[in-house]
Amino acid sequence: MTFRGRTGRLTCSLLLCGAALLGTAQAGWPKARQALAAWDYDTALFQLRPLAAAGDAEALFEMGYITEQVYEDLAR
């Protein structure tokens, strides 16, 4: 695959930026999983928030789950 001309350089730049963002977004998952396993919701939310902002569906789901658990605990 070759990238020639202005359009090719733009395409290549977008691909590299996307790959860099994806790598950065995935970096928080190990700490988030550890926090979830320990029921440390504060740390889990702190780690999940940037992942969710980057569009990670699993992070969004986990944040919703945590929110549901907190409200259930408050209702008791």
KOLTIMI-876270 format. One record per residue: residue number from 1; residue in three letters; chain; x, y, z of N, C-alpha, C, O, CB in turn. Coordinates in steps of 0.05 Angstrom, whole numbers, plus 5000, padded with zeros to 4 digits. Glycine has a CB too. Layout:
<drenmis>
> num/residu/chaine/n_px/n_py/n_pz/ca_px/ca_py/ca_pz/c_px/c_py/c_pz/o_px/o_py/o_pz/cb_px/cb_py/cb_pz
> NUM/ALA/A/X/Y/Z/X/Y/Z/X/Y/Z/X/Y/Z/X/Y/Z
...
</drenmis>
This chain:
<drenmis>
> num/residu/chaine/n_px/n_py/n_pz/ca_px/ca_py/ca_pz/c_px/c_py/c_pz/o_px/o_py/o_pz/cb_px/cb_py/cb_pz
> 1/MET/A/5017/4977/5000/5000/5000/5000/5018/5025/5000/5036/5027/5016/4981/5000/5024
> 2/THR/A/5013/5042/4982/5029/5067/4981/5011/5091/4985/4987/5091/4977/5044/5069/4954
> 3/PHE/A/5022/5111/4997/5007/5136/5002/5021/5158/4986/5043/5167/4994/5005/5143/5032
> 4/ARG/A/5008/5167/4965/5020/5188/4948/5003/5212/4948/4978/5210/4950/5025/5178/4920
> 5/GLY/A/5015/5235/4946/5000/5260/4944/4989/5269/4970/4993/5257/4991/4979/5257/4924
> 6/ARG/A/4974/5291/4968/4963/5303/4992/4942/5285/5005/4942/5283/5030/4950/5330/4984
> 7/THR/A/4925/5273/4990/4904/5255/5001/4917/5231/5015/4908/5222/5036/4885/5246/4979
> 8/GLY/A/4937/5220/5003/4951/5197/5014/4964/5203/5040/4963/5188/5059/4971/5186/4995
> 9/ARG/A/4977/5227/5042/4990/5235/5067/4969/5240/5089/4974/5233/5112/5006/5261/5062
> 10/LEU/A/4946/5251/5081/4925/5256/5101/4914/5229/5111/4910/5226/5135/4903/5273/5089
> 11/THR/A/4910/5211/5093/4900/5184/5101/4920/5171/5120/4912/5159/5140/4895/5167/5076
> 12/CYS/A/4945/5172/5113/4966/5159/5130/4966/5172/5157/4969/5159/5178/4993/5161/5116
> 13/SER/A/4964/5199/5158/4964/5213/5184/4941/5205/5201/4943/5201/5225/4965/5243/5179
> 14/LEU/A/4917/5203/5189/4893/5196/5204/4895/5167/5214/4887/5162/5237/4869/5198/5186
> 15/LEU/A/4907/5149/5199/4910/5122/5208/4929/5120/5231/4924/5106/5251/4920/5104/5185
> 16/LEU/A/4951/5135/5230/4970/5135/5252/4959/5147/5277/4964/5137/5299/4996/5150/5244
> 17/CYS/A/4944/5169/5275/4932/5182/5298/4911/5163/5310/4909/5161/5335/4919/5209/5290
> 18/GLY/A/4895/5150/5294/4875/5131/5304/4888/5108/5319/4878/5101/5340/4858/5120/5281
> 19/ALA/A/4910/5098/5309/4924/5076/5322/4935/5085/5349/4934/5071/5369/4946/5065/5304
> 20/ALA/A/4946/5110/5350/4957/5120/5374/4935/5124/5395/4939/5118/5419/4971/5147/5369
> 21/LEU/A/4912/5135/5387/4890/5139/5406/4879/5112/5416/4872/5110/5439/4867/5155/5392
> 22/LEU/A/4877/5093/5399/4867/5066/5407/4886/5054/5427/4877/5043/5447/4864/5048/5383
> 23/GLY/A/4912/5056/5423/4931/5046/5442/4929/5060/5469/4931/5047/5490/4959/5048/5431
> 24/THR/A/4926/5086/5468/4923/5102/5493/4898/5094/5508/4898/5092/5532/4923/5131/5487
> 25/ALA/A/4876/5091/5493/4850/5084/5506/4851/5057/5519/4839/5053/5540/4828/5085/5485
> 26/GLN/A/4865/5038/5507/4866/5011/5519/4884/5010/5543/4883/4990/5558/4875/4992/5498
> 27/ALA/A/4900/5030/5547/4919/5029/5569/4906/5028/5597/4918/5017/5615/4938/5053/5568
> 28/GLY/A/4882/5038/5600/4869/5039/5626/4855/5014/5634/4846/5011/5657/4851/5061/5627
> 29/TRP/A/4851/4995/5615/4835/4971/5621/4847/4953/5643/4831/4944/5660/4832/4955/5596
> 30/PRO/A/4872/4948/5644/4882/4930/5666/4876/4941/5694/4867/4926/5712/4912/4926/5664
> 31/LYS/A/4880/4967/5698/4874/4979/5724/4844/4980/5729/4835/4976/5752/4886/5007/5726
> 32/ALA/A/4829/4985/5709/4799/4985/5712/4789/4957/5720/4772/4955/5737/4786/4994/5686
> 33/ARG/A/4800/4937/5707/4791/4909/5714/4799/4902/5742/4783/4889/5756/4803/4889/5694
> 34/GLN/A/4823/4910/5751/4831/4904/5778/4813/4918/5798/4805/4907/5818/4860/4914/5783
> 35/ALA/A/4806/4943/5792/4788/4958/5810/4760/4946/5811/4748/4945/5832/4787/4988/5801
> 36/LEU/A/4750/4938/5788/4724/4925/5787/4724/4899/5803/4705/4893/5818/4715/4919/5759
> 37/ALA/A/4745/4884/5801/4747/4858/5816/4748/4863/5846/4738/4847/5862/4772/4843/5807
> 38/ALA/A/4759/4886/5854/4761/4893/5882/4738/4909/5892/4737/4918/5915/4787/4908/5888
> 39/TRP/A/4718/4914/5875/4695/4930/5880/4702/4959/5888/4688/4972/5903/4678/4918/5902
> 40/ASP/A/4724/4968/5877/4734/4996/5881/4723/5013/5859/4736/5018/5839/4766/4997/5882
> 41/TYR/A/4698/5022/5863/4684/5036/5842/4696/5063/5835/4695/5072/5812/4655/5039/5850
> 42/ASP/A/4707/5077/5855/4719/5103/5850/4742/5101/5830/4743/5115/5810/4729/5116/5876
> 43/THR/A/4760/5082/5835/4783/5078/5817/4774/5067/5790/4784/5076/5769/4803/5058/5829
> 44/ALA/A/4754/5049/5790/4744/5038/5765/4733/5060/5748/4738/5062/5724/4723/5017/5770
> 45/LEU/A/4716/5078/5759/4705/5100/5744/4727/5119/5734/4725/5128/5711/4685/5116/5761
> 46/PHE/A/4747/5124/5750/4769/5141/5742/4783/5129/5717/4791/5144/5699/4789/5145/5765
> 47/GLN/A/4787/5103/5717/4800/5090/5695/4782/5087/5670/4791/5088/5648/4811/5062/5703
> 48/LEU/A/4756/5083/5675/4737/5078/5653/4729/5103/5639/4722/5102/5615/4713/5064/5664
> 49/ARG/A/4729/5126/5652/4719/5150/5640/4733/5157/5614/4719/5163/5594/4722/5173/5659
> 50/PRO/A/4760/5157/5612/4773/5163/5587/4767/5142/5565/4765/5148/5542/4803/5166/5591
> 51/LEU/A/4764/5117/5574/4758/5096/5554/4731/5100/5543/4727/5098/5518/4760/5068/5568
> 52/ALA/A/4711/5107/5560/4684/5112/5550/4684/5137/5532/4669/5137/5512/4665/5116/5574
> 53/ALA/A/4699/5157/5539/4700/5182/5523/4711/5176/5495/4704/5190/5476/4716/5203/5537
> 54/ALA/A/4728/5156/5494/4740/5148/5468/4721/5130/5452/4727/5122/5429/4767/5134/5472
> 55/GLY/A/4698/5123/5464/4678/5107/5450/4679/5078/5455/4667/5062/5440/4681/5112/5421
> 56/ASP/A/4693/5069/5476/4694/5041/5483/4668/5032/5495/4660/5040/5517/4718/5036/5503
> 57/ALA/A/4653/5015/5480/4627/5006/5488/4627/4990/5514/4609/4993/5531/4614/4989/5467
> 58/GLU/A/4648/4974/5518/4650/4958/5543/4654/4977/5567/4642/4972/5589/4673/4938/5541
> 59/ALA/A/4669/4998/5564/4673/5017/5585/4647/5031/5592/4641/5036/5615/4695/5038/5578
> 60/LEU/A/4632/5039/5572/4606/5051/5576/4587/5032/5591/4573/5041/5610/4593/5059/5549
> 61/PHE/A/4587/5007/5584/4571/4987/5597/4579/4985/5627/4561/4985/5645/4573/4960/5584
> 62/GLU/A/4605/4983/5632/4614/4980/5659/4607/5004/5676/4600/5002/5700/4645/4976/5660
> 63/MET/A/4609/5028/5665/4602/5052/5679/4572/5052/5686/4564/5060/5708/4609/5078/5663
> 64/GLY/A/4555/5043/5668/4527/5040/5673/4521/5020/5695/4504/5025/5712/4512/5033/5648
> 65/TYR/A/4535/4998/5694/4532/4977/5715/4540/4988/5742/4525/4984/5762/4550/4953/5708
> 66/ILE/A/4562/5002/5744/4571/5014/5769/4550/5034/5779/4543/5033/5803/4598/5028/5766
> 67/THR/A/4539/5050/5762/4519/5070/5770/4494/5056/5781/4483/5064/5801/4511/5088/5746
> 68/GLU/A/4486/5034/5767/4463/5019/5777/4468/5007/5804/4451/5008/5822/4456/4997/5756
> 69/GLN/A/4492/4996/5808/4498/4984/5834/4498/5005/5856/4489/4999/5878/4526/4970/5833
> 70/VAL/A/4509/5028/5851/4511/5049/5871/4482/5058/5879/4476/5061/5902/4527/5073/5861
> 71/TYR/A/4465/5062/5859/4438/5070/5865/4422/5049/5880/4406/5055/5898/4423/5078/5839
> 72/GLU/A/4427/5023/5874/4414/5002/5889/4423/5002/5918/4407/4998/5936/4420/4974/5875
> 73/ASP/A/4449/5006/5922/4460/5007/5949/4448/5030/5965/4443/5028/5989/4490/5008/5949
> 74/LEU/A/4445/5053/5952/4434/5077/5965/4404/5073/5972/4394/5084/5991/4438/5101/5947
> 75/ALA/A/4390/5057/5955/4361/5054/5960/4356/5035/5983/4333/5035/5994/4348/5042/5934
> 76/ARG/A/4375/5019/5991/4371/5000/6014/4372/5014/6040/4368/5000/6061/4391/4978/6013
</drenmis>
